[in-house]
Amino acid sequence: MDGMPTLRHQRARGGASLGLVSGPHGTRIDELQQASPQRLLFPSPEPGEWLTAAMVNTAGGLAGGDAVTTRIALGPEARATLSAAAAEKIYRSLGPETEIGVTLDLAENAALEWIPQETIFFSGARLRRRIEARLAPGARLIMAEALVFGRAAHGETVVAGSLVDQWRIIGPDGPLWAEGLRLGEDIAGPLQSPFGMAGAGAMATLLLVAPEAEAMRDRLRLLLEDGPVRCGATLPRPGLMLARFLGEPLALRGALSSALSALREGAFGLPARLPRLWTT
């Protein structure tokens, strides 16, 4: 009827802010703020592991119009692993984009693992994500993000939607790495194109900022050659290793898990295994 207000869907606007500092007994929480649907849980780490924070979406996923921001700040010498209790799901949108923002601040000689589980992109989803990491002198970083396009076990394929994914890594002397991926409303085209994803169901990016970057590049090349996933590792600049993965979701998860285990041990001195969150 004329004059009736337009109904709007309720949308989530939340996030989390975590500050960590190093003390006599290791890394501890200095600041914690969180707003639904984002929550941070702190499971007891296994022997040899760092303080671990598990990101949880209490809504079970994100849809068009939802916005979540995460800020992680590590003080000097702090050590932490940030992962997720489950894969994130980006559901079909009725128009607006889902927005995800991540900011990572690492002070002098801090070390962080940012290794959430996969993000599942449903057909019709519209995602805009921006990740920015700022590193002070001596800081070390492992970052891994995997995108799965549809749920293969359910016979799903992505035939519509849009994706904008931006990464910026800034070191003490300025930018270290910047990239952007944009898939427009014709998303099915590049997902199937031989010059795009060639029909692969998942992709992942793995990044290491550490003095061991060159050695880890060579190690990953040997580890992953002749596997079921197309992958490559390169050294865009000294101290920065970048690896890409393209394949079917289950095989890609296995290859990424092997790569992460190798990096954790070789660059961070952690056990050569994934955190329990990835395996339970």
N, C-alpha and C positions, 0 to 999 in steps of 0.2 A: 504494500500500500504506500501511496505517496506520503512522505514525511516521516516514515519509519526509519530509525537509525540502521546503518549498515552493520551487519554482524561481522565480527572479526574473530579469527581463531586465536586462542590463547597460545602464546609463544614463550619459550624459555629464554631467559637472559641471566646467565650465571657464569661461574668461573671459580678459580682458586688462585691464591697467592701464597707462596711458601718461601720462607727465608731460612737458610741453614747456616750454621757457623761451626767452626772447629773448636773443640775444647779439650781438656785433659783426658777425657774418656771417649774421644772421637767426635764425630759429627753429631750435632743435636739441632732440634727445631728451635728457631729464634722467633719466627713469626708464622702464623697460619690463619688465613681467612678463606672462607669458602661460601659459595652461594649455589643453591640448587639450580640445575641438576648435577653440578660438579661436586665431587667429594674426593678427598685424599685419605687413604687408609695407610697404616704403617705396620705391616706384618713383621714379625720377628725375623731378621735376616738369618740365613743359614751360615754355618761357619765359613769364614773367609770372605763373606760378602759385606758390602757397605750398607749404610742406612738405606732402606728401600721404601719408596712411596708408591702406592698403587692408585692410579686414577680410576674412578668409578663414576659412570653416568647413571644416576638413580632413575632416569626416565627410560633407560633401555635403548636410547638412540636419539638422533636429532633429525628434525624435519625442516622444511623451508620456513625461514623466518626466525629460527632458533639461532642464538649467538652465545658462544662459550669462549672465554679467554682464560689462559693459564699463564701465570708468571712464576718462574723459579729463579731464586737468587742464592748463590753460594758465596759465602765469605772466604777469605784467604785460607787455603789448605783444606777446605771442606771437601768431602767425598760423598757422592750419592748416586743411587740408581732410581730413575723414574720409569715406571712401566704402567701397564694397565691390567685390570682384572679380567678383561674380555675384549673382543674386537669391538670397535666403535661402528655404529651403523648410521648411514646417512640415507634417510628415507625419501620417497618421492615428494616433490614440492608441488604446491598449488600455484606457485608463481615466484615468491621471494627466495633468495639464496639462504642457505645455511652458512653461517660465518664462524670460523674457528681461528683464534689468534693465540699464538704461543710466543712468549718472550723468555729467553734464558740468559741470565747474567752470571758470569763466572769471574770471581775476583782472582787475585794473584795465586797461582799454583793450585787452584781448585780443579776438581775433576768430576765430570758428570756423564752418566749414561742416560740418554733419552731414547728409550727403546719400547714404545708402546706396541701393543699387538696391532693386527691389521685394521684398516678402515675399510668397511664394506660399503660400496657405492651401489645403491639400488637404481634401477631404471627410472628415469624421471627426476632423479635428485639434481639439485643445483648447489654446488659447494664452492665456497671461496675461503681459502685457507692461507694464512700468512705465518711463517715461522722465522723468528729472528733470534740469533745467538750473538752475544757480545762477550769476548774473551779478553781478560787482562793478561799481562806477561806470565808465562809459565802455565797457563790454564790448559786443560786437556778436555776433549769432548769426543764422545761417540754418539752419533745420531742415526737412527734407522726408522724409516717410515715405509709401510707397504700399503698399496691400494689394491683392493679386490673388486672387480667389476661384475656384480651379480653373484648369486649363490649357485655355483655349478651343480651342487648336489640336488638342488631344486629345479634344475633345468632353466635357470634364469639367464637372460642376456640383457645387456644394456643397449636399448635402442633409442633412448632420449635422455636429455639432461645436459648439464654444463659443469665444467670444472675449471677453476683458476687456483693454481698452487704456486706460491711464491716463497723462496727461501733466501735469507741473507745471513751470512756469517761474517762477523766483523772482529778483527784482531786488534791488538794494541796499536798497530800502525795504520789501521784503516781496513777497508773491505778485503776479505779473503776469498769469498765466493758469493755469487748471486745468480739465481736462476729463476725462471718462471715457466710454468706449463699452463697452456690455455686450450681447452677443448670446448668448442662452442656448441650451439644447439644441434649441430649435425654430428654429435659425438660418436655415433655408430660408425661413421666413415673412417676417422683416424684409428678407432679401435680395431677395425678389420683390415685396414690398408696394409700392404706389405711394407710401406714406408712409414707406418706407424707402429701399432702393437701387433699387427699381423694375426689378430684373433686370439692372442694370449689373454688369459683371464685375470692376470695380476701383474703388477710391477712394483719394484721397490728401489729405494735409494738408501745407500749406506755411506756415511761420511765419518772420517776420523781426522781430528786435529791433534797432532802429537808429534814429537820428534821421531817416533818409530814409523811414520807414515810410509816411507819408501819401502822399508822391510816388510810392512804389513801388506802393501800392494803386491809384492812379489809372492808372499805367502798365500794370499787369496787366489792369485792366478793359478798357482799349482794346486791348491785345494779344490777349486771349482771347475777346472778344465775337464771337458768330456762329460759333464753332468747333464741332467735332463733340463736344465734351465739355461737360457742364454744370459750370459753375464760378462761383465768386463770391469776391470779396475784400472784406474789411472791416477797420476799425480799432477794435478793442475798447477801446483806450486809447491815448493819445499814445505814440508810439515803438514800438508793437506792431502789426504787420500779420498777419492770418490769412487764408489762402485755402484753399478746398475744391475738390476735383475729383471728378467722378463720371462714369464712362463705360466704354467697352470698353478692355481693357488696352493695346493698341497705340496707340490714339488718346490715351488718358490719358497714356501715357509721352511722347508728342510734346508735348502741352500742358504737362506738368510740365517737360519739358526747356526749352521756350521761356521759361517763367516763371523757372526757375532761372537761365538765361543772362542774362535781363534784371536780376534781382536781384543777381547776381554783379557785373555791370558797374555798376549804378546805386548800390548800397549799399556794395560792397567794393572797387570799382576794379579788379576782375579782368577777364580777357578775357571777352567776351560769348559764351562757349561752355561746354560741359560738360567736366569733366576727362576725360582719355583713357580712364579706367576705364569710363565710361558708354558709350563708343562702340567698344570693342574686344572 
